[in-house]
Amino acid sequence: MATPKRAAHDDRATRAGAARPRRMFGGLALLLGLFVAGCSSTSFVSTWRAPDVTPIDTRGSRVAAVVMIKAEAARRAAEDRLAAEISSRGAQGIASYRILPTAAPIDEAQARQLLDQQQIKGVVVLRPTSVQNQLVVDNPSYGGYWGGYYGYGWSNSWGAEVHTDTIVSIETLIYSLEQNKLIWGGQSKTTNPQNVDQLVSEIASAAADELRKEGLVVN
């Protein structure tokens, strides 16, 4: 039985653990500190495309990589990775922090002028929308109390297979600046991302797959 001092310490640790996703979402640890157990997986839970858009040939075009988070170090790391992913697919990816001075929004007219000067033709935007912890119980014996859980629970009272998955939701938007038009968007979920490179790479790969399925890119 925990002493009052130990119980208070455990309670503080529990509250700290519950608050961690919110701090992670708002600060540097959002993208650089997501080191959790297990393999990650990314999938789009919803997508949208402009109804009148035609296949896009971005080969050789300059495309800005924008990650909308306020923590400057995390923003730069994520945009560098996204720019590399864009470049690996035939366009010329450029991290927006190399064009725009800070993560904080600047005057729109100034931002537009700076992008026009760099001949940016399109923008790929990643914006985190939520970070959630989900408790997972790996146990097939929880269906009924009699003939199921009763015997299992007492015989495995210290060995329940319980773990927590971290689920990161990201909004991905692709804009044509030549048309000033949103051409594709999607909402993805990544389970247990390991680090910023893996998170951004998985989202970029999943988005590329969706664009190919929609016939929106020229291979």
Backbone torsions as a table, in degrees:
resi	resn	phi	psi	omega
1	MET	NA	132.8	-175.9
2	ALA	-72.5	139.7	173.7
3	THR	-68.7	159.8	178.2
4	PRO	-54.3	-38.9	-179.8
5	LYS	-64.8	-44.9	-179.4
6	ARG	-68.0	-38.6	179.4
7	ALA	-61.7	-40.8	178.2
8	ALA	-63.4	-40.2	178.1
9	HIS	-63.3	-43.9	179.5
10	ASP	-62.8	-39.5	179.7
11	ASP	-64.2	-41.2	177.4
12	ARG	-63.8	-39.8	179.4
13	ALA	-64.3	-38.9	179.3
14	THR	-64.5	-45.0	178.7
15	ARG	-63.9	-38.9	178.9
16	ALA	-63.6	-41.1	179.0
17	GLY	-63.7	-39.1	179.8
18	ALA	-66.8	-33.1	-177.5
19	ALA	-82.0	-16.6	-173.2
20	ARG	-57.2	-43.6	179.5
21	PRO	-58.4	-36.7	-179.7
22	ARG	-68.4	-41.8	177.6
23	ARG	-66.1	-39.8	-179.7
24	MET	-60.6	-39.8	-177.3
25	PHE	-67.6	-32.6	-173.6
26	GLY	-93.9	-15.2	-172.1
27	GLY	-127.5	-163.6	-176.3
28	LEU	-56.8	-36.3	-176.0
29	ALA	-68.6	-11.8	-179.0
30	LEU	-51.6	-50.6	-177.0
31	LEU	-108.5	-25.6	-176.5
32	LEU	-93.9	-14.2	-173.0
33	GLY	-115.1	16.7	-178.7
34	LEU	-85.7	63.7	178.7
35	PHE	-97.8	99.5	-178.4
36	VAL	-128.5	163.7	-176.3
37	ALA	-72.9	153.1	173.5
38	GLY	93.7	171.7	-179.6
39	CYS	-89.9	150.3	180.0
40	SER	-95.4	162.0	175.9
41	SER	-150.9	141.2	-178.0
42	THR	-124.4	137.1	174.6
43	SER	-149.1	150.8	176.5
44	PHE	-89.4	126.6	-179.9
45	VAL	-90.8	-18.7	174.8
46	SER	-156.9	147.7	178.2
47	THR	-141.5	160.8	178.4
48	TRP	-146.4	145.9	175.3
49	ARG	-135.6	148.4	175.8
50	ALA	-63.7	130.2	-173.9
51	PRO	-64.1	-26.6	-175.9
52	ASP	-104.9	12.2	-176.8
53	VAL	-76.9	144.2	177.3
54	THR	-107.8	164.0	180.0
55	PRO	-52.7	139.7	-173.9
56	ILE	-105.4	132.0	174.1
57	ASP	-110.0	100.8	-178.2
58	THR	-98.4	7.1	-175.9
59	ARG	-59.7	120.0	179.6
60	GLY	85.4	-11.2	-178.9
61	SER	-76.9	150.9	178.6
62	ARG	-88.1	120.5	-175.9
63	VAL	-124.5	127.6	-179.0
64	ALA	-83.5	137.0	174.8
65	ALA	-100.0	117.7	-176.5
66	VAL	-121.0	125.3	174.0
67	VAL	-119.7	117.0	-171.7
68	MET	-90.0	78.7	169.8
69	ILE	-134.6	152.1	-173.3
70	LYS	-85.1	-22.4	179.5
71	ALA	-70.7	115.0	-170.7
72	GLU	-62.4	-45.0	-177.9
73	ALA	-63.6	-41.6	178.7
74	ALA	-66.9	-40.1	178.0
75	ARG	-59.1	-47.3	-177.0
76	ARG	-64.9	-42.9	179.8
77	ALA	-62.4	-43.3	-178.5
78	ALA	-68.9	-40.7	-179.3
79	GLU	-69.1	-36.4	175.4
80	ASP	-60.2	-44.1	-179.4
81	ARG	-66.8	-43.3	179.3
82	LEU	-63.4	-40.7	177.6
83	ALA	-61.4	-40.2	178.1
84	ALA	-64.0	-39.4	178.7
85	GLU	-66.1	-39.8	177.6
86	ILE	-63.2	-44.4	-179.6
87	SER	-64.1	-34.6	-179.4
88	SER	-68.0	-12.6	-179.1
89	ARG	-107.8	16.1	169.9
90	GLY	107.6	-22.3	176.7
91	ALA	-87.2	179.9	176.4
92	GLN	-109.4	96.4	-177.7
93	GLY	-77.1	136.5	179.7
94	ILE	-133.1	123.3	177.6
95	ALA	-63.6	133.3	-174.7
96	SER	-65.3	-26.0	-179.4
97	TYR	-66.7	-17.9	176.5
98	ARG	-78.1	-11.8	179.3
99	ILE	-111.8	-46.5	-179.2
100	LEU	-95.5	141.5	-168.7
101	PRO	-68.9	-39.0	-175.3
102	THR	-141.3	167.4	177.8
103	ALA	-70.6	-28.0	179.6
104	ALA	-66.5	140.5	179.7
105	PRO	-56.8	135.6	174.3
106	ILE	-108.3	175.0	179.3
107	ASP	-52.9	131.5	-175.0
108	GLU	-60.8	-40.4	-179.8
109	ALA	-63.2	-38.8	178.1
110	GLN	-67.3	-43.0	179.3
111	ALA	-61.9	-42.9	179.5
112	ARG	-62.8	-41.6	179.3
113	GLN	-62.2	-43.6	-179.1
114	LEU	-64.5	-40.4	178.4
115	LEU	-69.1	-38.7	178.0
116	ASP	-63.4	-39.7	179.7
117	GLN	-62.3	-31.2	179.8
118	GLN	-90.1	5.1	178.2
119	GLN	56.8	42.9	177.6
120	ILE	-76.6	125.2	-177.2
121	LYS	-97.2	-22.9	-177.9
122	GLY	-152.4	166.0	-179.6
123	VAL	-135.5	133.3	170.6
124	VAL	-111.1	122.5	-175.1
125	VAL	-113.0	131.1	168.7
126	LEU	-115.5	129.5	179.0
127	ARG	-135.7	113.2	176.2
128	PRO	-62.9	135.8	179.6
129	THR	-113.3	-23.8	176.9
130	SER	-167.5	154.4	170.6
131	VAL	-129.7	123.7	-176.6
132	GLN	-129.7	145.6	170.9
133	ASN	-102.5	130.7	-177.8
134	GLN	-122.7	122.2	179.4
135	LEU	-77.6	128.0	-177.8
136	VAL	-121.6	127.8	177.3
137	VAL	-110.1	113.3	-179.9
138	ASP	-89.2	81.3	-175.8
139	ASN	-151.8	118.6	179.7
140	PRO	-84.4	0.0	-171.8
141	SER	-100.4	17.9	-175.4
142	TYR	-96.0	6.9	-174.9
143	GLY	-64.1	-55.9	-179.8
144	GLY	-124.8	154.4	179.4
145	TYR	-73.4	-47.9	177.5
146	TRP	-87.3	137.6	179.8
147	GLY	75.0	8.8	-178.9
148	GLY	-148.5	-88.2	-173.2
149	TYR	-68.4	-36.3	-174.0
150	TYR	-54.6	-54.7	-179.2
151	GLY	-67.4	-40.8	-179.1
152	TYR	-67.4	-45.4	-175.7
153	GLY	-59.0	-44.7	-178.4
154	TRP	-72.8	-30.9	-178.5
155	SER	-84.6	-14.5	-178.4
156	ASN	-131.6	39.1	-173.7
157	SER	-66.2	-19.4	179.8
158	TRP	-111.0	5.1	-173.8
159	GLY	-126.3	26.7	179.3
160	ALA	-62.5	136.5	-178.8
161	GLU	-90.8	91.8	-177.7
162	VAL	-123.0	133.6	174.9
163	HIS	-144.6	167.3	-179.0
164	THR	-114.4	126.1	174.3
165	ASP	-96.2	138.6	173.0
166	THR	-99.5	123.0	-176.1
167	ILE	-116.4	119.9	-178.7
168	VAL	-108.1	125.0	178.0
169	SER	-101.4	130.6	-176.8
170	ILE	-128.4	133.2	172.2
171	GLU	-93.2	128.1	178.6
172	THR	-117.1	126.7	179.9
173	LEU	-129.6	139.9	178.6
174	ILE	-122.7	121.6	-176.9
175	TYR	-114.8	143.2	165.8
176	SER	-95.6	117.0	178.9
177	LEU	-77.0	-26.0	177.4
178	GLU	-62.8	-35.8	178.3
179	GLN	-100.8	-7.4	-172.3
180	ASN	49.3	56.1	-171.3
181	LYS	-142.3	137.4	171.1
182	LEU	-75.0	123.2	-178.1
183	ILE	-106.1	-23.2	179.1
184	TRP	-159.1	145.9	176.6
185	GLY	-148.9	156.0	179.6
186	GLY	-158.6	155.0	175.4
187	GLN	-115.4	119.8	-176.7
188	SER	-114.9	158.6	173.1
189	LYS	-127.7	131.5	176.7
190	THR	-117.1	127.2	-179.8
191	THR	-99.2	125.0	176.8
192	ASN	55.5	57.6	175.4
193	PRO	-65.6	143.4	-176.8
194	GLN	-87.2	-39.5	-177.9
195	ASN	-165.1	177.0	-174.3
196	VAL	-63.4	-41.0	-179.0
197	ASP	-61.2	-46.1	-178.5
198	GLN	-67.0	-42.6	-179.4
199	LEU	-59.5	-51.9	-177.6
200	VAL	-67.5	-40.0	179.6
201	SER	-61.6	-42.9	-179.8
202	GLU	-66.2	-40.5	178.5
203	ILE	-65.0	-44.3	179.5
204	ALA	-61.5	-42.9	179.8
205	SER	-65.4	-43.3	180.0
206	ALA	-65.4	-39.7	178.2
207	ALA	-65.4	-41.5	178.0
208	ALA	-60.8	-40.3	177.5
209	ASP	-62.4	-42.3	-180.0
210	GLU	-64.9	-40.7	179.6
211	LEU	-64.7	-37.5	177.1
212	ARG	-66.3	-42.3	179.0
213	LYS	-59.7	-37.4	-179.0
214	GLU	-80.9	-7.3	-178.2
215	GLY	69.2	32.0	-175.2
216	LEU	-96.1	-7.9	-178.7
217	VAL	-121.2	149.4	175.2
218	VAL	-94.7	118.3	-178.4
219	ASN	-81.7	NA	NA
